[in-house]
Amino acid sequence: MEVSLKKENDWILIAAVILLASFGLIMIYSSSYVIGYDRHNGDYLWFFKKQLQWISISTILFLFFMMFPYRLYQKLVFLIVLVSFISLGLVLTPLGVEVKGATRWINVGFTNIQPSEFVKLWMIIYLAHVYSRKQMYINQFGRGVLPPLIIIVGIFALIMKQPDLGTASLILAVAGLMVFCSGAKMFHLVSLASISGFVVWTYAKSEEYRMNRLTGYMDPFADETGTGYQLIQSYIAMAHGGVTGAGFGQSVQKLFYLPEAHTDFIMAIVAEELGMFGVLFVFTCLGLIVFRGIVIGTRANTPFGSLLAFGISFQIALQVCLNVGAVSGVLPITGIPLPFMSYGGSSLMITAISLGILANIARCSPRKVKQNIELEKVG
């Protein structure tokens, strides 16, 4: 006889999240205390304290969304889409905050938030909802595949206005993978991938600095003090660390040589200070999170839950690939943060919310076990 167990937490997922968030906080301290001392009147703990505040808030969010029934998001889809467009539109108004030539943040008084980070998750919820309801005719391009992608195109255009090619491309890629998991025809997938690639390439060619990012990583030494500077400093950091690392706190590149050492390029500091052991620890935690996400998706008892789990897992996996690829010179620099490692409140909170939702899908898909019941035979 099969009997459903009570709801269970995915403790492997939760343990990986706790370990990675704790390790990320430690590495943010190590990579930022010099720049904190320089930029914030001698307060070398400034970035550490800010990140600790965001981790505290993110922990509450993770626990809340782990307990919040994920099926209820389907009732909020219209509001989710509306808020996505409104928040991205507000970035383009006087409320938008410009940093280093890009306007991606909104000033909410006590801090700045980056709407595109939240939109990444909101679009996954939207696509999971729509495609879970289109399973009967997912093979029909005009009726099944195309309509939700019109919303994605609108979101892509607004994010590119900021401009933020990395995040916009990430949303397109996750959308494509979710269409694949929905069961669309391969011809439709190939066609969409070709069109998306052409659009991204066209946007990249429209501005010289974008093309420099896309081509500069191929030969950073051709412009050592310009487009190749950041990547070269990352190379130096990894070479300095070697296999065993230079030791915790002993990074040289964080001493104003490597720009964004505590944000997008924090993995270079991990490699420099802790060597391959530190890098493998980060990869193990992230790999466990993605693996458990895929397992949760396969075990979910609703199409919506499966697509939602797959979408969250794909997004984290792609962020890791894009970030580490940029740090190592395998891919162009896109400005994509490393989940739970890079400094920043918006990215940390949305990752915590995403994994809280993933944990709730696991709780709502309890395993079944066979239980032997001894029956008494009468007569």
C-alpha angles and dihedrals in degrees: 000000000000116000125185115234123224117269112291132197121235095240094182090059092045093048092050091050093050093047094047095045091049093047091047091054091051092050092047088056091050096045098043111037093091095049090042090055091049099045103034107047098271096315100137090175094056098107092038092054092047092050091047089055091051091048090052091052091043091052090056090047092049092052093045095050091043088062098037111097106249094211090071090070088075089068090054099050096107091050091046092055092045093050090047093058094041095050093047089047091052089058088065093053128077087276088071117103119218119215121177093343097311126100105208104131138075121214108231095176105258095044146349121263128198109223094194090066090059093041089060089066095037091057091051090054091047095049093044090053097047098042092045087060094046098057093113092062104021089126090064108088099198096044104028111027109025108053098067091045090063087068090048091053090053091050090047091053093050093049091048088056089066084045111243113144093169096058093039091052091046091056091050092050094049090047090053093051091049090051087052092051089048089065102253120165117273091235090058091048094050091047092050092047091051093049092046092049091051092049093049091047091049091051091047092052092049092075127042095219091055092053090047089057092048095048103026094075090062091066111006091167090066087075105022096169096038131035093355098048099092095046093047090053088050090053090051091051093052092045091050091052096049116168102324101029132234092269135270111303093009099106115135097188093063088065091093094291100099113051116222091014092158096043127034095002100043091117089066089058091048089053092046097049103031103022123206091335092063092044092049091050091055092045091048093053093045091044091052091050093051093042093050089047091056091046090050089050093053091049097045112119096218132054089232092055092048095050092044092052092046092048093051091046093049092049094053092045092050092047090054092048094048094046098044090040090056094046092050096042095245093114135025119273107265104167093243111153123231109247114257091352108069118077114253139100102223095052093044095049096047091047090051091049091048093051091044088058089047090052090050092052087054091050092050092051102061118184122246125227133191114248122192113223117194111222123202114228113220123203 
